[in-house]
Amino acid sequence: MKSFIKIAQYGLLLLISLLASGCCRTLESDPAPPNSVRGWHEFDAQGIHGVGEFVLKKGQSIENGKIGVELIKTIAPVKCYERFAEQDLFPKAVVRFYAIPGNETLLEVEVRKSTSNSLQPPVADHGINAIFARDINTKDGWLWFELWR
């Protein structure tokens, strides 16, 4: 009986330490890709003047002769079950803007799904003032986004 109580105490201590330390898990985002995108074609929608719409996979880039855009990585959100853990449950992506020619990095920016980021010079000097992340797939590693003037 003494050994059973000792085992139960160790088990309870182990359970408490696991619960106190928290538990986190990655939440992969797996939306379907769009059927088509515009590419480098300007458009107007809801008061926004877009200069292009694209889907890039990790490591891919697009260029318009003056500026290039590369998807560096996608970042899956992490959900933690700790009592006071901060939660950011939106997938993210890191995008690099670079100059043509020369491949010189102008700006790296982290974008969140369904949000827009203002872009400062030198990227804005090329007629691109914002990036809007329409969707991010962290499982397959792609970003669907628009560039705005």
N, C-alpha and C positions, 0 to 999 in steps of 0.2 A: 504494500500500500504506500510506503514511503517513496518508493521509486516512481510510482504513478503520479504522486503529488509533485515530485521534483520535475518529471517530464512535463506535466501540465504547466508548472510555473515557467519553465524554459520556453514552452510553446507560446504561452501568453506574452512573455517578454519579447519574443521574436515578432509576434503579431503587432504588438504596440510599437516596436522600433520601425517596422515596415510602414505602418500607418503614419507615424510621426515624420518619417523622412520624405513622404510624398511619393506620388507615382505620376509619371508623365508618359504620354504616347504621341507619336506623330500622326497627324491627320492628313493623309494624302488627298489631294484634290484631283478628281478624274472626270472633268466635263468632256463632252464630245467637242471635237474641233468644228469651226464654222464650215459651212458648205463652200463658201467662196469669200474672198476679200478683194478690196479695190486695188491694192498695190499703190504705186505713186500716182494716183489720180485724185485731184482736188475735188472736194465736195462740201456742200453746206447742209447742215442738219441741226435743227433746234437752236439756231443762233450761233452755231460753232462753224468755223471754216477749217475743215480738215485738209491736210496735204497728203494723207495716205493712211491706209489700213493694211495691217500685215499680221502674219503668224510666223514666228521664228521658233525653231528648236534650239536647245542649248548648243552654243558654238556657231550657229548660223548668223549671217549678217545680210543686210540689204544696203544698197547705196544708190544715190541719185546723181552722182558726178561731183557733188560738193561736200556731202556729209554721208557718213555711214552709221548704221545702228546695229549693234551686236547683242545677242542674248548671252550673258555670262553664265547665269544659273537661275534656277527656280528654288524657292525656299518653302517647304511645307510647314504649316503652323504646328505648334506643339501644345497639346492640352494637358495641363497639370491639375491633379486632383487635390492639391494642397489647399488648405482653407483660405489663405490670403494670396494665393498665386495670381499674378497678373495674367490675363488671357488676351492674346491677339490671335484670333482664329481665322484670319484671312491669309490666303497664300500670297507670297511675294515673289518678285523677280528682280534681278540686278541687270540693268541695261547699260551698255557703254556706247557713247556717241564719240565718233572719231572723224578727223579731217581727211578729206581726199584732196590731193594725194598725200602720202606720207604716213597714214595710219596713226597719226598722233592723237592720243586720247584727249578729248575736249571735256568730257564729263562722264562720270558713272553715277547712276541714280537707282535707288531701290523703289520699286513701285508695288502697290497693293492692289489686289483685285477690286474692280469697280471704282477706282479712284483716279484722279488726275493729279499730275505734278507739274508745277510751273518750271520752265527751264530758263536759266539765266544765260547771259553771254558767256562763252562764245557760241553756244548752241543756238541761242535766240538770234544771233547775228546771221545765221543761215536760214532764217524764216520759219523756225520751229520753236514755238513758245510754250508748248505743253505736250505731255504724253498722257494718254488715257489707257489704262490697263482694263480691257473689256473682260478677259478671263485668263486664268492661269491653270495649267495642268501640271502638277508637281510629279505625278506618277510617270507621265511620258516626257516631261521636261519641255513644255512649250508655253509661249506667251502670245495671246491675241491682243493687239493694241492698235491705237490710232495716234497719229501725230497731228497736232493742231497748230494753226498759225495764231 
